[in-house]
Amino acid sequence: MTPGGRTNRVYRGPRFQPLRRATRIPVWGDLGIRLGLALFLIFLVVMIHWWDREGLVDNLDGEVSFLDVIYFTMISITTTGFGDIAPISDRARLVEAVIVTPVRFAVLFIFVGTAYNFLIKRTWEKFRMARIQEQLSGHIVVLGYGISGSEAVAELIERGTDPSTIVVIDPSEERLLAAESLGCNVMAADATRDETLKAVRIAEAQNVLISAGRDDTTILITLTVRALAPHVPISVVVRADDNESLARQAGANNVINPVRFTGLLLAGSAKGEHIAEYLADLASISGRVQLVERKVTEEEIGFAISELRTGGRGLRVYREGRAIGFWEEECENLQAGDIIVEIIATPNGESKGDGHIKDDVIRQGR
């Protein structure tokens, strides 16, 4: 038992390779297919030589047996060419030029490709991924790449996050292919396992986003992450209202309920045709404005929330765990350590869209 009351789980079976995608075909299966194809091509050449054995001559005894055909095929495929058996008829030489030579190149490419994939490439990939794993720090770990997880990753990248700083863990190979195409580091593994999270240095992560598709799995993953990374911010997606408190008790800092958010948009649309549009605009960088949470800067200390250096519209201040609205008197004097939630214009917005006051602040020398 750990100090937190959790039981250390023991897992049996092969260990995974960190930050490497699982292939659709097992390694030995892939190797078997390659060798099988090479043997088939060699067998095909043996049959062709046996069918055209009249066009071959054995300089030792003058008789070409089936064993001689196998021997001649192998030295032909490997380009050894001792010269003891040779094609003498025009048809035999045409067969060698038109059929055997392409097969020779195909078998060569198969063996060279196999050596590259199973020796050189895999060794290099293992070394490269090990280096990536060792250097992981300040990264974002996404546990679950379903609809919510994939949308979150796409939004992070659109907001300027380097895809190489994002690690996606999901058991689905198809989903990992989509994440890999964006440039993310991926791992086919079970996110509920301690060794999976340790492999991506979860304790060194900047943020952890959890969207497992099932609330019970999400809460279990949250418990595991919080035990391994006590201070890393965790955001989770749950779909049942009564599981929100459980997710917070498990250690989640932010709990998002997409069903509730959809309800908010629907309710907003009933009060006005533009409210739902603006709420969606705030949640994405693709719109004109977006919500930003940040620490107060030294230059802003002592000023009001309406005088932010970014030119944004301050909405709320978090001070010592307490939320303070922009209309409250305490927001007239920002203090060191305050967390500000503000609305700022996005690159897609106008230079002074939605009331941007950056130029006014600059003119006032603030």
C-alpha distance (Angstrom), angle and dihedral (degrees) to the residues before:
residue distance angle dihedral
M1 . . .
T2 3.81 . .
P3 3.83 121.8 .
G4 3.80 88.9 -98.8
G5 3.79 91.5 57.4
R6 3.79 95.6 -104.7
T7 3.75 120.3 136.6
N8 3.79 117.2 -124.3
R9 3.79 103.8 -121.7
V10 3.78 121.4 -141.0
Y11 3.82 116.3 -147.3
R12 3.75 127.0 -162.1
G13 3.76 128.4 -157.2
P14 3.79 135.5 55.9
R15 3.79 118.5 -27.2
F16 3.78 118.0 -120.0
Q17 3.77 125.2 -119.7
P18 3.84 107.3 -115.8
L19 3.79 116.3 -116.0
R20 3.79 94.7 3.5
R21 3.76 124.6 119.5
A22 3.76 119.4 -122.6
T23 3.80 109.8 -117.7
R24 3.77 123.5 -128.3
I25 3.82 89.9 -122.6
P26 3.83 120.3 46.0
V27 3.78 116.7 -112.4
W28 3.79 94.8 -109.3
G29 3.79 90.4 44.3
D30 3.81 90.4 54.4
L31 3.80 90.5 47.4
G32 3.80 90.6 48.8
I33 3.81 91.8 51.9
R34 3.80 91.7 51.2
L35 3.81 94.0 48.0
G36 3.78 91.0 44.0
L37 3.79 91.4 53.3
A38 3.81 91.3 48.3
L39 3.82 92.0 49.5
F40 3.80 90.6 47.8
L41 3.80 91.4 53.9
I42 3.81 91.0 47.8
F43 3.82 90.5 49.0
L44 3.81 89.0 49.7
V45 3.82 90.9 54.4
V46 3.82 90.7 47.0
M47 3.81 90.1 55.1
I48 3.82 91.7 47.3
H49 3.83 91.4 50.6
W50 3.79 91.4 46.7
W51 3.81 90.6 50.4
D52 3.82 90.2 49.1
R53 3.81 97.0 36.7
E54 3.81 89.6 125.2
G55 3.78 87.8 71.0
L56 3.83 92.0 56.4
V57 3.76 128.2 81.0
D58 3.79 129.2 -157.7
N59 3.80 108.0 -147.2
L60 3.81 91.3 -160.2
D61 3.81 106.1 55.1
G62 3.80 102.6 -6.2
E63 3.81 93.2 -122.7
V64 3.81 122.9 107.0
S65 3.80 110.3 -151.9
F66 3.79 127.9 -177.0
L67 3.81 89.0 -99.2
D68 3.80 88.2 53.0
V69 3.80 89.3 51.9
I70 3.83 91.2 52.8
Y71 3.80 90.0 46.9
F72 3.82 92.8 48.3
T73 3.81 91.1 47.2
M74 3.79 92.7 53.5
I75 3.79 95.4 48.0
S76 3.82 89.1 45.4
I77 3.81 93.8 49.8
T78 3.81 91.9 46.6
T79 3.85 91.2 43.4
T80 3.83 90.2 -126.9
G81 3.80 94.4 131.5
F82 3.83 108.3 -178.1
G83 3.80 91.0 179.6
D84 3.84 96.4 -131.3
I85 3.81 88.9 114.3
A86 3.79 118.1 34.8
P87 3.82 140.4 164.9
I88 3.78 111.8 -106.1
S89 3.80 106.0 170.6
D90 3.78 124.5 76.3
R91 3.79 91.1 -120.0
A92 3.82 92.4 52.0
R93 3.78 91.2 50.3
L94 3.82 90.8 47.5
V95 3.80 89.2 51.7
E96 3.80 90.0 51.6
A97 3.80 92.1 49.2
V98 3.79 100.6 41.2
I99 3.82 103.9 31.0
V100 3.79 111.9 16.4
T101 3.81 96.9 44.2
P102 3.86 95.0 55.6
V103 3.81 88.9 45.3
R104 3.80 88.9 50.2
F105 3.82 90.7 54.9
A106 3.81 91.6 44.8
V107 3.82 92.7 52.7
L108 3.80 89.8 46.0
F109 3.79 91.9 51.4
I110 3.81 91.0 47.8
F111 3.80 92.8 54.1
V112 3.81 94.0 41.3
G113 3.79 91.0 47.3
T114 3.78 91.1 47.9
A115 3.79 91.3 50.8
Y116 3.81 90.1 49.0
N117 3.82 95.8 47.4
F118 3.78 98.1 42.1
L119 3.78 100.7 35.5
I120 3.79 116.5 17.7
K121 3.81 101.3 27.6
R122 3.79 97.0 39.7
T123 3.79 92.2 46.3
W124 3.79 90.9 49.6
E125 3.82 93.0 45.3
K126 3.79 90.9 49.0
F127 3.80 90.7 51.4
R128 3.82 93.0 44.8
M129 3.81 94.0 47.8
A130 3.79 91.2 46.6
R131 3.80 88.6 53.8
I132 3.81 91.1 49.1
Q133 3.79 90.1 49.4
E134 3.80 92.6 50.3
Q135 3.79 92.3 50.1
L136 3.81 97.2 45.9
S137 3.80 108.7 127.2
G138 3.76 132.6 138.8
H139 3.80 89.9 13.4
I140 3.79 130.4 142.2
V141 3.80 117.1 -117.4
V142 3.80 117.0 -155.3
L143 3.79 113.0 -164.2
G144 3.79 107.6 -163.9
Y145 3.80 124.4 19.6
G146 3.77 101.9 -151.3
I147 3.79 125.2 122.5
S148 3.81 95.5 -57.8
G149 3.80 95.0 39.7
S150 3.79 94.5 48.6
E151 3.81 92.4 47.2
A152 3.81 89.9 49.8
V153 3.81 92.2 51.5
A154 3.80 92.2 47.4
E155 3.80 90.7 50.1
L156 3.82 92.2 47.9
I157 3.80 91.1 52.4
E158 3.80 91.3 46.7
R159 3.81 88.8 52.4
G160 3.78 90.1 56.7
T161 3.80 104.2 -92.3
D162 3.80 112.0 148.8
P163 3.85 107.0 -116.5
S164 3.81 89.4 -141.2
T165 3.82 88.2 66.6
I166 3.81 91.8 57.5
V167 3.80 121.1 87.4
V168 3.81 117.0 -165.4
I169 3.80 120.8 -163.0
D170 3.79 119.0 -169.5
P171 3.82 134.5 139.2
S172 3.81 92.6 -133.7
E173 3.81 115.5 94.5
E174 3.80 91.7 -161.5
R175 3.80 92.0 55.9
L176 3.79 91.7 46.1
L177 3.79 90.7 53.6
A178 3.81 88.4 56.9
A179 3.82 91.6 48.8
E180 3.79 92.0 46.0
S181 3.79 91.0 52.4
L182 3.81 87.6 61.8
G183 3.80 91.1 54.8
C184 3.79 98.3 -103.0
N185 3.80 125.2 142.6
V186 3.79 108.3 -112.2
M187 3.77 138.5 -165.6
A188 3.80 129.5 -171.4
A189 3.80 101.3 -142.7
D190 3.79 146.9 111.4
A191 3.81 109.3 -84.7
T192 3.82 92.2 -156.4
R193 3.80 91.3 68.7
D194 3.77 120.1 95.2
E195 3.80 94.1 -141.1
T196 3.81 91.4 53.9
L197 3.79 91.8 56.2
K198 3.78 93.1 42.5
A199 3.80 89.4 53.1
V200 3.82 90.5 61.8
R201 3.83 91.8 44.1
I202 3.78 93.3 -115.9
A203 3.80 92.0 -177.9
E204 3.83 89.9 61.0
A205 3.82 94.5 49.7
Q206 3.77 123.3 117.9
N207 3.80 93.9 -145.2
V208 3.78 138.7 -5.5
L209 3.81 120.8 -146.1
I210 3.80 116.3 -165.4
S211 3.79 124.1 -166.4
A212 3.78 108.4 151.0
G213 3.81 97.2 161.7
R214 3.82 93.3 -119.2
D215 3.78 124.1 69.9
D216 3.81 94.5 -140.0
T217 3.81 91.6 52.2
T218 3.80 91.2 45.1
I219 3.81 91.7 53.0
L220 3.82 91.7 46.9
I221 3.80 90.8 51.2
T222 3.80 89.8 47.3
L223 3.81 90.9 54.0
T224 3.80 90.6 49.6
V225 3.79 93.9 47.7
R226 3.80 93.7 46.6
A227 3.81 91.4 50.9
L228 3.81 91.3 52.6
A229 3.81 97.3 37.0
P230 3.82 110.7 31.4
H231 3.81 95.7 175.0
V232 3.82 103.9 36.4
P233 3.84 115.0 109.2
I234 3.80 111.4 -114.3
S235 3.79 125.8 -160.2
V236 3.79 119.2 -171.6
V237 3.78 138.9 -176.7
V238 3.81 118.6 -136.1
R239 3.77 127.4 171.5
A240 3.80 103.7 -160.2
D241 3.81 120.6 71.9
D242 3.79 93.9 -140.4
N243 3.81 90.4 56.0
E244 3.80 94.2 58.7
S245 3.81 93.3 80.1
L246 3.81 90.3 45.3
A247 3.79 90.3 53.5
R248 3.81 90.7 51.4
Q249 3.79 91.0 47.9
A250 3.80 88.2 51.2
G251 3.80 88.9 59.0
A252 3.80 107.0 -90.1
N253 3.79 115.6 149.7
N254 3.79 94.2 -164.5
V255 3.78 126.0 29.3
I256 3.79 118.3 -167.6
N257 3.77 122.0 -165.9
P258 3.83 108.8 -166.4
V259 3.80 91.1 -169.1
R260 3.79 91.0 56.5
F261 3.81 92.3 45.0
T262 3.78 89.9 52.2
G263 3.78 88.4 51.3
L264 3.80 90.2 52.0
L265 3.80 90.5 53.0
L266 3.79 91.3 48.9
A267 3.79 92.5 47.9
G268 3.80 90.6 46.9
S269 3.77 91.2 52.2
A270 3.80 88.9 55.2
K271 3.81 90.2 57.9
G272 3.78 96.0 46.7
E273 3.76 139.7 -13.4
H274 3.83 94.1 -120.0
I275 3.81 101.6 45.1
A276 3.80 96.6 79.2
E277 3.80 90.0 45.1
Y278 3.80 91.7 53.3
L279 3.81 93.1 46.8
A280 3.79 90.5 52.8
D281 3.81 89.0 45.3
L282 3.80 90.7 55.9
A283 3.80 92.1 52.9
S284 3.81 96.4 54.8
I285 3.79 135.4 53.4
S286 3.79 90.0 -143.2
G287 3.80 90.3 76.8
R288 3.81 130.1 70.1
V289 3.80 96.4 -93.4
Q290 3.77 138.4 24.6
L291 3.78 140.2 -171.3
V292 3.80 116.2 -109.6
E293 3.79 130.1 -171.5
R294 3.80 117.0 -159.0
K295 3.78 144.7 144.6
V296 3.77 119.7 -91.6
T297 3.81 113.3 -100.5
E298 3.79 125.0 -127.8
E299 3.82 90.3 -111.6
E300 3.81 91.0 56.8
I301 3.81 97.2 50.9
G302 3.79 109.5 115.4
F303 3.80 94.6 19.4
A304 3.79 127.8 104.2
I305 3.77 123.7 -98.7
S306 3.80 88.1 -111.8
E307 3.83 89.8 63.3
L308 3.79 101.9 60.1
R309 3.80 116.1 159.2
T310 3.80 91.7 -131.8
G311 3.79 90.7 62.5
G312 3.77 88.8 -121.5
R313 3.78 127.0 139.1
G314 3.80 108.8 -106.8
L315 3.78 113.9 -140.2
R316 3.78 107.2 170.2
V317 3.80 142.8 5.1
Y318 3.78 124.2 -149.4
R319 3.79 110.1 -152.9
E320 3.81 121.4 174.8
G321 3.80 90.8 -20.2
R322 3.81 94.0 -49.9
A323 3.81 124.9 115.9
I324 3.82 115.8 -132.8
G325 3.81 121.0 -169.1
F326 3.80 121.9 -133.8
W327 3.83 90.0 -113.7
E328 3.81 93.5 58.3
E329 3.79 120.4 99.3
E330 3.80 93.9 -122.2
C331 3.80 89.9 66.7
E332 3.82 88.8 65.6
N333 3.81 89.8 75.6
L334 3.81 115.4 42.8
Q335 3.80 115.2 -155.6
A336 3.79 135.3 -156.6
G337 3.79 111.1 -84.5
D338 3.80 95.1 28.1
I339 3.79 117.9 141.3
I340 3.79 113.4 -142.0
V341 3.80 127.8 -155.5
E342 3.79 109.9 -161.0
I343 3.78 142.8 162.8
I344 3.80 115.8 -121.2
A345 3.77 134.0 176.4
T346 3.81 117.4 -100.9
P347 3.82 126.2 -138.7
N348 3.79 86.6 -97.8
G349 3.80 92.0 57.5
E350 3.75 127.9 85.3
S351 3.80 119.8 -90.6
K352 3.80 89.9 -101.0
G353 3.78 98.3 18.0
D354 3.80 119.9 154.3
G355 3.77 94.3 10.3
H356 3.78 101.3 -50.4
I357 3.83 108.4 -177.0
K358 3.80 101.3 -176.3
D359 3.80 94.4 117.3
D360 3.80 91.6 48.2
V361 3.80 91.4 52.4
I362 3.82 91.2 49.7
R363 3.82 91.6 50.3
Q364 3.79 90.6 52.0
G365 3.81 90.1 51.9
R366 3.78 94.3 -121.1
